């Protein structure tokens, strides 16, 4: 999916869901000093994943993140 594509019947990603949730509830973004194997450095969703973890919305599924 690209920035100019509207796909209301498509699936939503974890990253998109976190962005929607964090923005909808006005959760202050946090930039923890943690890294995840499946989160690219400086990706558009990196701060949303870190904020989700910091606020307790999501947790990792493995010991190595």
HTML snippet that shows the backbone in 3Dmol.js (N, CA, C, O; Angstrom):
<script src="https://3Dmol.org/build/3Dmol-min.js"></script>
<div id="view" style="width:600px;height:400px;position:relative"></div>
<script>
const pdb = `
ATOM      1  N   UNK A   1       0.853  -1.176   0.000  1.00  0.00           N
ATOM      2  CA  UNK A   1       0.000   0.000   0.000  1.00  0.00           C
ATOM      3  C   UNK A   1       0.896   1.235   0.000  1.00  0.00           C
ATOM      4  O   UNK A   1       1.917   1.274   0.687  1.00  0.00           O
ATOM      5  N   UNK A   2       0.517   2.210  -0.753  1.00  0.00           N
ATOM      6  CA  UNK A   2       1.304   3.439  -0.830  1.00  0.00           C
ATOM      7  C   UNK A   2       0.549   4.590  -0.153  1.00  0.00           C
ATOM      8  O   UNK A   2      -0.588   4.425   0.290  1.00  0.00           O
ATOM      9  N   UNK A   3       1.189   5.738  -0.084  1.00  0.00           N
ATOM     10  CA  UNK A   3       0.585   6.903   0.563  1.00  0.00           C
ATOM     11  C   UNK A   3      -0.674   7.386  -0.145  1.00  0.00           C
ATOM     12  O   UNK A   3      -1.554   7.970   0.487  1.00  0.00           O
ATOM     13  N   UNK A   4      -0.768   7.150  -1.439  1.00  0.00           N
ATOM     14  CA  UNK A   4      -1.909   7.652  -2.196  1.00  0.00           C
ATOM     15  C   UNK A   4      -2.919   6.559  -2.556  1.00  0.00           C
ATOM     16  O   UNK A   4      -3.697   6.715  -3.497  1.00  0.00           O
ATOM     17  N   UNK A   5      -2.906   5.456  -1.808  1.00  0.00           N
ATOM     18  CA  UNK A   5      -3.825   4.358  -2.047  1.00  0.00           C
ATOM     19  C   UNK A   5      -4.845   4.279  -0.912  1.00  0.00           C
ATOM     20  O   UNK A   5      -4.485   4.306   0.265  1.00  0.00           O
ATOM     21  N   UNK A   6      -6.112   4.181  -1.282  1.00  0.00           N
ATOM     22  CA  UNK A   6      -7.179   3.988  -0.303  1.00  0.00           C
ATOM     23  C   UNK A   6      -7.638   2.543  -0.420  1.00  0.00           C
ATOM     24  O   UNK A   6      -8.089   2.113  -1.482  1.00  0.00           O
ATOM     25  N   UNK A   7      -7.525   1.793   0.673  1.00  0.00           N
ATOM     26  CA  UNK A   7      -7.840   0.370   0.642  1.00  0.00           C
ATOM     27  C   UNK A   7      -8.633   0.001   1.900  1.00  0.00           C
ATOM     28  O   UNK A   7      -8.093  -0.627   2.811  1.00  0.00           O
ATOM     29  N   UNK A   8      -9.923   0.391   1.951  1.00  0.00           N
ATOM     30  CA  UNK A   8     -10.702   0.166   3.174  1.00  0.00           C
ATOM     31  C   UNK A   8     -10.934  -1.304   3.506  1.00  0.00           C
ATOM     32  O   UNK A   8     -11.250  -1.625   4.652  1.00  0.00           O
ATOM     33  N   UNK A   9     -10.789  -2.190   2.553  1.00  0.00           N
ATOM     34  CA  UNK A   9     -10.992  -3.618   2.819  1.00  0.00           C
ATOM     35  C   UNK A   9      -9.685  -4.357   3.102  1.00  0.00           C
ATOM     36  O   UNK A   9      -9.693  -5.561   3.359  1.00  0.00           O
ATOM     37  N   UNK A  10      -8.580  -3.649   3.055  1.00  0.00           N
ATOM     38  CA  UNK A  10      -7.275  -4.265   3.287  1.00  0.00           C
ATOM     39  C   UNK A  10      -7.012  -4.511   4.765  1.00  0.00           C
ATOM     40  O   UNK A  10      -7.716  -3.990   5.631  1.00  0.00           O
ATOM     41  N   UNK A  11      -6.019  -5.289   5.033  1.00  0.00           N
ATOM     42  CA  UNK A  11      -5.605  -5.552   6.418  1.00  0.00           C
ATOM     43  C   UNK A  11      -4.782  -4.389   6.944  1.00  0.00           C
ATOM     44  O   UNK A  11      -4.129  -3.678   6.180  1.00  0.00           O
ATOM     45  N   UNK A  12      -4.821  -4.206   8.241  1.00  0.00           N
ATOM     46  CA  UNK A  12      -4.038  -3.162   8.893  1.00  0.00           C
ATOM     47  C   UNK A  12      -2.826  -3.815   9.557  1.00  0.00           C
ATOM     48  O   UNK A  12      -2.931  -4.916  10.099  1.00  0.00           O
ATOM     49  N   UNK A  13      -1.686  -3.145   9.516  1.00  0.00           N
ATOM     50  CA  UNK A  13      -0.477  -3.689  10.130  1.00  0.00           C
ATOM     51  C   UNK A  13      -0.418  -3.307  11.603  1.00  0.00           C
ATOM     52  O   UNK A  13      -1.158  -2.440  12.067  1.00  0.00           O
ATOM     53  N   UNK A  14       0.482  -3.975  12.331  1.00  0.00           N
ATOM     54  CA  UNK A  14       0.683  -3.616  13.745  1.00  0.00           C
ATOM     55  C   UNK A  14       1.096  -2.159  13.869  1.00  0.00           C
ATOM     56  O   UNK A  14       0.626  -1.443  14.754  1.00  0.00           O
ATOM     57  N   UNK A  15       1.967  -1.731  12.989  1.00  0.00           N
ATOM     58  CA  UNK A  15       2.485  -0.368  13.042  1.00  0.00           C
ATOM     59  C   UNK A  15       1.371   0.650  12.795  1.00  0.00           C
ATOM     60  O   UNK A  15       1.276   1.658  13.495  1.00  0.00           O
ATOM     61  N   UNK A  16       0.536   0.380  11.804  1.00  0.00           N
ATOM     62  CA  UNK A  16      -0.576   1.282  11.516  1.00  0.00           C
ATOM     63  C   UNK A  16      -1.547   1.336  12.688  1.00  0.00           C
ATOM     64  O   UNK A  16      -2.026   2.410  13.053  1.00  0.00           O
ATOM     65  N   UNK A  17      -1.839   0.178  13.278  1.00  0.00           N
ATOM     66  CA  UNK A  17      -2.756   0.136  14.415  1.00  0.00           C
ATOM     67  C   UNK A  17      -2.203   0.935  15.591  1.00  0.00           C
ATOM     68  O   UNK A  17      -2.939   1.689  16.228  1.00  0.00           O
ATOM     69  N   UNK A  18      -0.919   0.777  15.883  1.00  0.00           N
ATOM     70  CA  UNK A  18      -0.313   1.530  16.985  1.00  0.00           C
ATOM     71  C   UNK A  18      -0.391   3.030  16.729  1.00  0.00           C
ATOM     72  O   UNK A  18      -0.694   3.800  17.641  1.00  0.00           O
ATOM     73  N   UNK A  19      -0.121   3.448  15.500  1.00  0.00           N
ATOM     74  CA  UNK A  19      -0.187   4.874  15.180  1.00  0.00           C
ATOM     75  C   UNK A  19      -1.602   5.406  15.395  1.00  0.00           C
ATOM     76  O   UNK A  19      -1.783   6.471  15.986  1.00  0.00           O
ATOM     77  N   UNK A  20      -2.587   4.678  14.925  1.00  0.00           N
ATOM     78  CA  UNK A  20      -3.981   5.099  15.093  1.00  0.00           C
ATOM     79  C   UNK A  20      -4.335   5.189  16.575  1.00  0.00           C
ATOM     80  O   UNK A  20      -4.907   6.185  17.019  1.00  0.00           O
ATOM     81  N   UNK A  21      -4.000   4.164  17.332  1.00  0.00           N
ATOM     82  CA  UNK A  21      -4.332   4.103  18.760  1.00  0.00           C
ATOM     83  C   UNK A  21      -3.648   5.218  19.545  1.00  0.00           C
ATOM     84  O   UNK A  21      -4.289   5.904  20.342  1.00  0.00           O
ATOM     85  N   UNK A  22      -2.365   5.397  19.322  1.00  0.00           N
ATOM     86  CA  UNK A  22      -1.593   6.411  20.047  1.00  0.00           C
ATOM     87  C   UNK A  22      -2.099   7.811  19.717  1.00  0.00           C
ATOM     88  O   UNK A  22      -2.248   8.647  20.609  1.00  0.00           O
ATOM     89  N   UNK A  23      -2.363   8.066  18.443  1.00  0.00           N
ATOM     90  CA  UNK A  23      -2.874   9.386  18.061  1.00  0.00           C
ATOM     91  C   UNK A  23      -4.304   9.605  18.547  1.00  0.00           C
ATOM     92  O   UNK A  23      -4.642  10.704  18.987  1.00  0.00           O
ATOM     93  N   UNK A  24      -5.140   8.585  18.474  1.00  0.00           N
ATOM     94  CA  UNK A  24      -6.544   8.728  18.879  1.00  0.00           C
ATOM     95  C   UNK A  24      -6.687   9.039  20.371  1.00  0.00           C
ATOM     96  O   UNK A  24      -7.558   9.812  20.768  1.00  0.00           O
ATOM     97  N   UNK A  25      -5.833   8.436  21.187  1.00  0.00           N
ATOM     98  CA  UNK A  25      -5.916   8.643  22.632  1.00  0.00           C
ATOM     99  C   UNK A  25      -4.954   9.713  23.139  1.00  0.00           C
ATOM    100  O   UNK A  25      -4.870   9.950  24.345  1.00  0.00           O
ATOM    101  N   UNK A  26      -4.239  10.349  22.242  1.00  0.00           N
ATOM    102  CA  UNK A  26      -3.347  11.435  22.634  1.00  0.00           C
ATOM    103  C   UNK A  26      -2.202  10.994  23.529  1.00  0.00           C
ATOM    104  O   UNK A  26      -1.739  11.762  24.372  1.00  0.00           O
ATOM    105  N   UNK A  27      -1.746   9.774  23.353  1.00  0.00           N
ATOM    106  CA  UNK A  27      -0.633   9.259  24.158  1.00  0.00           C
ATOM    107  C   UNK A  27       0.646   9.957  23.725  1.00  0.00           C
ATOM    108  O   UNK A  27       0.967  10.004  22.538  1.00  0.00           O
ATOM    109  N   UNK A  28       1.368  10.493  24.687  1.00  0.00           N
ATOM    110  CA  UNK A  28       2.599  11.214  24.374  1.00  0.00           C
ATOM    111  C   UNK A  28       3.649  10.254  23.853  1.00  0.00           C
ATOM    112  O   UNK A  28       3.913   9.221  24.468  1.00  0.00           O
ATOM    113  N   UNK A  29       4.249  10.591  22.718  1.00  0.00           N
ATOM    114  CA  UNK A  29       5.249   9.720  22.106  1.00  0.00           C
ATOM    115  C   UNK A  29       6.512   9.681  22.959  1.00  0.00           C
ATOM    116  O   UNK A  29       6.942  10.692  23.516  1.00  0.00           O
ATOM    117  N   UNK A  30       7.098   8.481  23.046  1.00  0.00           N
ATOM    118  CA  UNK A  30       8.306   8.275  23.826  1.00  0.00           C
ATOM    119  C   UNK A  30       9.342   7.577  22.951  1.00  0.00           C
ATOM    120  O   UNK A  30       9.007   6.700  22.156  1.00  0.00           O
ATOM    121  N   UNK A  31      10.569   7.964  23.103  1.00  0.00           N
ATOM    122  CA  UNK A  31      11.640   7.370  22.312  1.00  0.00           C
ATOM    123  C   UNK A  31      12.582   6.613  23.243  1.00  0.00           C
ATOM    124  O   UNK A  31      13.626   7.130  23.639  1.00  0.00           O
ATOM    125  N   UNK A  32      12.206   5.396  23.584  1.00  0.00           N
ATOM    126  CA  UNK A  32      13.029   4.567  24.468  1.00  0.00           C
ATOM    127  C   UNK A  32      14.322   4.173  23.788  1.00  0.00           C
ATOM    128  O   UNK A  32      14.410   4.141  22.560  1.00  0.00           O
ATOM    129  N   UNK A  33      15.306   3.879  24.580  1.00  0.00           N
ATOM    130  CA  UNK A  33      16.585   3.425  24.047  1.00  0.00           C
ATOM    131  C   UNK A  33      16.581   1.897  23.952  1.00  0.00           C
ATOM    132  O   UNK A  33      17.362   1.222  24.622  1.00  0.00           O
ATOM    133  N   UNK A  34      15.700   1.368  23.119  1.00  0.00           N
ATOM    134  CA  UNK A  34      15.611  -0.073  22.894  1.00  0.00           C
ATOM    135  C   UNK A  34      15.545  -0.326  21.394  1.00  0.00           C
ATOM    136  O   UNK A  34      15.119   0.532  20.621  1.00  0.00           O
ATOM    137  N   UNK A  35      15.970  -1.508  21.004  1.00  0.00           N
ATOM    138  CA  UNK A  35      15.935  -1.878  19.594  1.00  0.00           C
ATOM    139  C   UNK A  35      15.191  -3.193  19.437  1.00  0.00           C
ATOM    140  O   UNK A  35      15.217  -4.047  20.324  1.00  0.00           O
ATOM    141  N   UNK A  36      14.530  -3.343  18.305  1.00  0.00           N
ATOM    142  CA  UNK A  36      13.818  -4.557  17.974  1.00  0.00           C
ATOM    143  C   UNK A  36      14.331  -5.078  16.631  1.00  0.00           C
ATOM    144  O   UNK A  36      14.605  -4.296  15.720  1.00  0.00           O
ATOM    145  N   UNK A  37      14.456  -6.377  16.517  1.00  0.00           N
ATOM    146  CA  UNK A  37      14.949  -6.957  15.266  1.00  0.00           C
ATOM    147  C   UNK A  37      14.039  -6.655  14.088  1.00  0.00           C
ATOM    148  O   UNK A  37      14.513  -6.529  12.959  1.00  0.00           O
ATOM    149  N   UNK A  38      12.748  -6.539  14.330  1.00  0.00           N
ATOM    150  CA  UNK A  38      11.812  -6.330  13.231  1.00  0.00           C
ATOM    151  C   UNK A  38      11.360  -4.875  13.070  1.00  0.00           C
ATOM    152  O   UNK A  38      10.376  -4.604  12.381  1.00  0.00           O
ATOM    153  N   UNK A  39      12.078  -3.938  13.704  1.00  0.00           N
ATOM    154  CA  UNK A  39      11.780  -2.516  13.560  1.00  0.00           C
ATOM    155  C   UNK A  39      13.019  -1.823  13.010  1.00  0.00           C
ATOM    156  O   UNK A  39      14.049  -1.725  13.677  1.00  0.00           O
ATOM    157  N   UNK A  40      12.892  -1.345  11.777  1.00  0.00           N
ATOM    158  CA  UNK A  40      14.035  -0.664  11.151  1.00  0.00           C
ATOM    159  C   UNK A  40      14.321   0.664  11.853  1.00  0.00           C
ATOM    160  O   UNK A  40      13.406   1.400  12.222  1.00  0.00           O
ATOM    161  N   UNK A  41      15.590   0.947  12.023  1.00  0.00           N
ATOM    162  CA  UNK A  41      16.020   2.210  12.618  1.00  0.00           C
ATOM    163  C   UNK A  41      15.530   3.355  11.742  1.00  0.00           C
ATOM    164  O   UNK A  41      15.699   3.324  10.523  1.00  0.00           O
ATOM    165  N   UNK A  42      14.930   4.355  12.353  1.00  0.00           N
ATOM    166  CA  UNK A  42      14.400   5.547  11.681  1.00  0.00           C
ATOM    167  C   UNK A  42      13.223   5.271  10.754  1.00  0.00           C
ATOM    168  O   UNK A  42      12.895   6.113   9.918  1.00  0.00           O
ATOM    169  N   UNK A  43      12.579   4.112  10.880  1.00  0.00           N
ATOM    170  CA  UNK A  43      11.366   3.840  10.111  1.00  0.00           C
ATOM    171  C   UNK A  43      10.254   4.749  10.633  1.00  0.00           C
ATOM    172  O   UNK A  43      10.302   5.182  11.784  1.00  0.00           O
ATOM    173  N   UNK A  44       9.265   5.040   9.811  1.00  0.00           N
ATOM    174  CA  UNK A  44       8.184   5.960  10.213  1.00  0.00           C
ATOM    175  C   UNK A  44       7.459   5.460  11.462  1.00  0.00           C
ATOM    176  O   UNK A  44       6.894   6.262  12.206  1.00  0.00           O
ATOM    177  N   UNK A  45       7.468   4.177  11.697  1.00  0.00           N
ATOM    178  CA  UNK A  45       6.716   3.588  12.802  1.00  0.00           C
ATOM    179  C   UNK A  45       7.560   3.325  14.050  1.00  0.00           C
ATOM    180  O   UNK A  45       7.022   2.878  15.062  1.00  0.00           O
ATOM    181  N   UNK A  46       8.860   3.590  14.003  1.00  0.00           N
ATOM    182  CA  UNK A  46       9.737   3.273  15.134  1.00  0.00           C
ATOM    183  C   UNK A  46       9.260   3.934  16.431  1.00  0.00           C
ATOM    184  O   UNK A  46       9.180   3.266  17.462  1.00  0.00           O
ATOM    185  N   UNK A  47       8.945   5.218  16.400  1.00  0.00           N
ATOM    186  CA  UNK A  47       8.517   5.905  17.623  1.00  0.00           C
ATOM    187  C   UNK A  47       7.170   5.379  18.126  1.00  0.00           C
ATOM    188  O   UNK A  47       6.909   5.410  19.329  1.00  0.00           O
ATOM    189  N   UNK A  48       6.322   4.903  17.231  1.00  0.00           N
ATOM    190  CA  UNK A  48       5.025   4.367  17.657  1.00  0.00           C
ATOM    191  C   UNK A  48       5.196   3.012  18.347  1.00  0.00           C
ATOM    192  O   UNK A  48       4.500   2.718  19.318  1.00  0.00           O
ATOM    193  N   UNK A  49       6.114   2.194  17.850  1.00  0.00           N
ATOM    194  CA  UNK A  49       6.388   0.908  18.504  1.00  0.00           C
ATOM    195  C   UNK A  49       6.986   1.153  19.888  1.00  0.00           C
ATOM    196  O   UNK A  49       6.566   0.529  20.862  1.00  0.00           O
ATOM    197  N   UNK A  50       7.947   2.040  19.979  1.00  0.00           N
ATOM    198  CA  UNK A  50       8.576   2.339  21.265  1.00  0.00           C
ATOM    199  C   UNK A  50       7.580   2.944  22.251  1.00  0.00           C
ATOM    200  O   UNK A  50       7.607   2.627  23.440  1.00  0.00           O
ATOM    201  N   UNK A  51       6.702   3.814  21.758  1.00  0.00           N
ATOM    202  CA  UNK A  51       5.674   4.397  22.606  1.00  0.00           C
ATOM    203  C   UNK A  51       4.690   3.332  23.072  1.00  0.00           C
ATOM    204  O   UNK A  51       4.257   3.342  24.225  1.00  0.00           O
ATOM    205  N   UNK A  52       4.339   2.416  22.180  1.00  0.00           N
ATOM    206  CA  UNK A  52       3.446   1.318  22.544  1.00  0.00           C
ATOM    207  C   UNK A  52       4.021   0.455  23.642  1.00  0.00           C
ATOM    208  O   UNK A  52       3.301   0.040  24.550  1.00  0.00           O
ATOM    209  N   UNK A  53       5.307   0.180  23.571  1.00  0.00           N
ATOM    210  CA  UNK A  53       5.982  -0.619  24.602  1.00  0.00           C
ATOM    211  C   UNK A  53       6.053   0.176  25.914  1.00  0.00           C
ATOM    212  O   UNK A  53       5.734  -0.349  26.981  1.00  0.00           O
ATOM    213  N   UNK A  54       6.467   1.424  25.828  1.00  0.00           N
ATOM    214  CA  UNK A  54       6.628   2.254  27.027  1.00  0.00           C
ATOM    215  C   UNK A  54       5.312   2.457  27.771  1.00  0.00           C
ATOM    216  O   UNK A  54       5.291   2.545  28.999  1.00  0.00           O
ATOM    217  N   UNK A  55       4.225   2.530  27.027  1.00  0.00           N
ATOM    218  CA  UNK A  55       2.924   2.775  27.666  1.00  0.00           C
ATOM    219  C   UNK A  55       2.202   1.473  28.041  1.00  0.00           C
ATOM    220  O   UNK A  55       1.113   1.511  28.613  1.00  0.00           O
ATOM    221  N   UNK A  56       2.806   0.331  27.720  1.00  0.00           N
ATOM    222  CA  UNK A  56       2.210  -0.940  28.087  1.00  0.00           C
ATOM    223  C   UNK A  56       1.140  -1.442  27.144  1.00  0.00           C
ATOM    224  O   UNK A  56       0.443  -2.405  27.464  1.00  0.00           O
ATOM    225  N   UNK A  57       0.992  -0.819  25.994  1.00  0.00           N
ATOM    226  CA  UNK A  57       0.002  -1.254  25.020  1.00  0.00           C
ATOM    227  C   UNK A  57       0.409  -2.571  24.376  1.00  0.00           C
ATOM    228  O   UNK A  57      -0.432  -3.442  24.153  1.00  0.00           O
ATOM    229  N   UNK A  58       1.699  -2.720  24.076  1.00  0.00           N
ATOM    230  CA  UNK A  58       2.215  -3.936  23.437  1.00  0.00           C
ATOM    231  C   UNK A  58       3.433  -4.422  24.195  1.00  0.00           C
ATOM    232  O   UNK A  58       4.076  -3.675  24.932  1.00  0.00           O
ATOM    233  N   UNK A  59       3.733  -5.701  23.991  1.00  0.00           N
ATOM    234  CA  UNK A  59       4.914  -6.321  24.586  1.00  0.00           C
ATOM    235  C   UNK A  59       5.609  -7.148  23.511  1.00  0.00           C
ATOM    236  O   UNK A  59       4.986  -7.551  22.529  1.00  0.00           O
ATOM    237  N   UNK A  60       6.899  -7.398  23.702  1.00  0.00           N
ATOM    238  CA  UNK A  60       7.625  -8.268  22.782  1.00  0.00           C
ATOM    239  C   UNK A  60       7.197  -9.705  22.936  1.00  0.00           C
ATOM    240  O   UNK A  60       6.613 -10.084  23.951  1.00  0.00           O
ATOM    241  N   UNK A  61       7.488 -10.510  21.923  1.00  0.00           N
ATOM    242  CA  UNK A  61       7.107 -11.927  21.979  1.00  0.00           C
ATOM    243  C   UNK A  61       8.293 -12.856  22.188  1.00  0.00           C
ATOM    244  O   UNK A  61       8.115 -14.067  22.318  1.00  0.00           O
ATOM    245  N   UNK A  62       9.500 -12.306  22.224  1.00  0.00           N
ATOM    246  CA  UNK A  62      10.669 -13.165  22.447  1.00  0.00           C
ATOM    247  C   UNK A  62      11.693 -12.428  23.287  1.00  0.00           C
ATOM    248  O   UNK A  62      11.622 -11.211  23.458  1.00  0.00           O
ATOM    249  N   UNK A  63      12.635 -13.178  23.803  1.00  0.00           N
ATOM    250  CA  UNK A  63      13.665 -12.606  24.679  1.00  0.00           C
ATOM    251  C   UNK A  63      14.586 -11.654  23.934  1.00  0.00           C
ATOM    252  O   UNK A  63      15.136 -10.730  24.534  1.00  0.00           O
ATOM    253  N   UNK A  64      14.764 -11.866  22.629  1.00  0.00           N
ATOM    254  CA  UNK A  64      15.679 -10.991  21.881  1.00  0.00           C
ATOM    255  C   UNK A  64      14.956  -9.865  21.161  1.00  0.00           C
ATOM    256  O   UNK A  64      15.561  -9.172  20.343  1.00  0.00           O
ATOM    257  N   UNK A  65      13.700  -9.672  21.442  1.00  0.00           N
ATOM    258  CA  UNK A  65      12.872  -8.607  20.891  1.00  0.00           C
ATOM    259  C   UNK A  65      12.763  -8.791  19.411  1.00  0.00           C
ATOM    260  O   UNK A  65      12.105  -7.999  18.737  1.00  0.00           O
TER     261      UNK A  65
END
`;
const viewer = $3Dmol.createViewer("view");
viewer.addModel(pdb, "pdb");
viewer.setStyle({}, {cartoon: {color: "spectrum"}});
viewer.zoomTo();
viewer.render();
</script>
